[in-house]
């Protein structure tokens, strides 16, 4: 028989892991799901965010998540600059498919190599008041290093959802994915709107990177582990749907946690992606796809 405390702890761990996965994936949901830009380098920018949090935490003792919030404007500017290069080099010339994908592959390797040259391949970690503490709720033990990132991640997704649904710029972002000509007739510049949206997608990497280094030690190549996961969650939830991203991330987190608890961690990726294939076989557009 299954032990109740083991099942409960696995479920809670899966939900907390899903909250983190949502933060890691939300940028892809915007760039790939809404803008149709296959930013394969997204996990590398998350690792960059982790190292920014690490440097500020080591040098000044700042909380890594606070550093992630402070770094949002810097990553927004980085995203705007990257999109401008991408637009001038590929989108403007109508070559934004295969060559654009190669551009992001190049960014992935450049970022990873730069981090290796700057920090080496040793694992880095941060110190914070909640990293080694847990909430004891009887049968359930909740590690704060998972709970705090999950809660801040949910807050970030709520803010982004409000931005996309309640503001002019957010509605323009949703419209630019459907009909750029109609958007131009409304007096908006589609290129500017896409630049803003892509910059926001990269800005989320600052917080996601801070969450990652709070949860586990990091090294430059660890972002490769998340490439498959982020695109799987994005597709599972439905392209361009932030609520779908959250639900898909939670499902993947729970499935991975239960599988790792009862069958071993080596089975977790296989079972999780099996869930993705079954879901897409039943509902090809994803859980919340249009």
N, C-alpha and C positions, 0 to 999 in steps of 0.2 A: 504493500500500500504506500501511496505517496504521503510524505510527511507534510502537514499543513504549513509549518513554518518555512520549510524549504520552498514550497510552491509560492507562498506569499512573498518571500524575499526575492524569488526569481521574477515574479510579476512586477514588483516595485522597481527592481533593478532594470527591467526591460523598459518600463515607462520612463524612468529617468534617462536611460540611454537613448530612448526615442526622442526625448526633448533635445538632447545634444545633437542627434542626427538631423533634427529639423533645422537647427541653427546652421549646421554644415551645408544643408541642401537648399536653404531658402534662396541663396544667391543664384544657384543653378536654375531654380524654378523661375526666376526673373529673366536671366540671360538666355537660357535654352527654351524654357516653357513659354515665355512671352515674346522675346525678341528673336528667337530661332538662331541664336549665336551659340555654337557648341564650344563653350569655354572649358576645354579639357584641362586647362591650367588652374582652375578654381581651387583645388586642394593645395596646390603649391602656395597660393596667396594666403590660404588659411595657416599653413606652416609659417609663412612670413609673419603673420599676425601673432603666432605663438612666440616667435623670437623677439618681436617688439615688446611683448608682455614680459618675456624673460629678462631682457636687458633692463627695462625700467624697474622690475622687481628686484633684480640683483644690485643695481646701482643705487636706487633710491628707496627701496623697500615698499614701493607702491603695490596696492592690491592689483593682481593681473587683470581682473575684470574691469576695474576702474581704468586701467591703462587701455583696455580694449575700447571703452567708451571714448576716452580722450583721443584715441587714434582714428576714430571714425572719419573726421574730415581729411586726414592724410590719405587714407585708403580710398575715400571718395575721389580725391584729386588724382590719385594713381589710376583709378578706374576710368575717369574721364580722359586722361592722357592715352591710355591703352586703346580706348574706343576710337579716339581721333585718328590714331595710327592705323587701326583696323579699317576704319571707314575710308580713309584716303587711299590705302593700299589695296583694299579688296572690295568693299561694298560699292564704292563709287564706280569701280570698273566692272561690276557685275561678276566678280570672281570670289565671292564670299563663301563658297561651299568647301571644296577640297583644300584649296590654298589657304583659306581662312583657318581650317582645322590644323594645317601644318604650322601656321603662325602661332597658334596657342600651344601646340606641342613644343615649339621652340621656346616659348615663354616658360613652359613647365620645366624644361631641362636647364635653361639659363638661371631661373630662380633657384633650383635645387643645387646646381653647381656653385652659385654665388654663396649660398648658405653653407655649403661644405667647406669652401675656401675660407669663409669668415669664422665659422664656429667648429669645424671639424665634424666627425661622425659620432662623437660622444653624446649620450643622452643628457638632456637638460631638463631641469624641473624648477618649480617656483615654490616659495613659501607664502602661506596665507593662514590666517587664524582658523579657517574652517577646513583646511586640507586634510588634517588627520583626525577630525572629530566626526562623531555620528550621533544621530538621534535614536534613542532606545525606546521603542514603542511596544515593548513586550515581545511578541513573536517576531516583530519586524525591526530590522536594523537599517536605518537610512543614512548612508554616508553623505556628509555635507558637501564633499567635493563633487558629488553627482547632483545633489539637490539644488545647490545654489546656481550652477550653470543652467540646469533645466528651467528653473523659475525665471531667470533673466532671459533665457531663450524664448520662453512663452511670451514674455513682455515684448521682446523684439518683434516676434511674429504678429502680435496684436497691433503694434504701432505700424508695421508695414501694411497690414491688412486695412487699417484705417486710412493710411496714406493712399493706397490704391483705389479705395472705394469712396472716400469722402472728400478728396481734393481734386482740383482741376488737373494738376500735373499727373496724379495717379490715374484718373480716367483717361487722360491723353495717352498714358503708357499702355493701358489696356486697348485703347482704340488703335494705336499705331501697329499693333500686331494683327489687326483685322482689316483696316482700310486706310492706308496712308493718304490716298487722294482726298478722302472725306475729311481727314484731319487737316490737310492743307487748306481746304475750303473753309474750315472753321478758324483759320488764321494762325495755326500752330505749325512750327517747323518740325517735321518728323525726325530729322537728323538730330536736332537738339533734344527732343524727347527721348530718343533712343540712347543718346549719350548720357542723359540724366539717369535713365533706368539702369544702364550698364554700370555706371559709377556707383549707384546704390547697391547693385549686386556685389561689387568688389568691396564696398564699405562693410558689408556684413562679415567679411573675412576677418576684420579686426576683432570683432567679438567672438566669432567662432574659433579663432586661433587662441584667444585667451581661455575660452572654455576647454579647449583640447589640452593645453599645458597644465591646467588645473586638474583635469581628470587623469592624465598619464604623462610620464616623461616623453619628450619628443626628440627626434633627430631629423635631419633634412629630408630623408627619403620616405618618411612615414606617411606622407600625404598620398602616396600611391595606393595605400590600403583603402582609401576612401573614394577613389575615382569610380569604381564600379557601384559602390553603395549610393553615392549621391545621385547618379543618373537613374539607378534602379528606383530609388524613392520618388524622384521627380516623375518618372513614368507611372509608377504604381499609384501615386496620388492623383494623377491627371495633370497634364502639362499646363502650367500657368496658374494652378490653383494653390494658394497658400494654405487654406484649410485642408486640402487634399494632401499637401506636403506634410503637414503635421500628423494627420491620421496615418499616412503611409509610413512615416518615420516611427511612430509609436508601434505600429504593427510589426515592422521589421525589428525594432528593438526588443519587443516582447518575445517574438519568435526566436531571435538569436539568444536571448537570455535563458529561455526555457530549454532550448536545445543544448546550450553549453552546460547548463546545470545538470541535466539528466542523461545526456549522451556524450558530452565532451565538446570542448570549443572547436575542434577540427570539423565537426559536423555543422556548426552554426551557419557559415556562409552558404553551404549547399542547400540547407533547408530553407533559409531566407530567400534565396534566389528561386528556389522551387515554388515558394509562395507567390513570387512575382509572376512566374510563368503561368501558374494556375489562374491568378487574378486576371491577367491579360487574355487568357484563353476564354474566360467567361465575359470579361468586359474590356475589350481592346483599348478603349479610351482612358482606362484607369478608373479609380474609384470616383473621382469628382471631375472627370474629363467632360468636355463639351461634345 
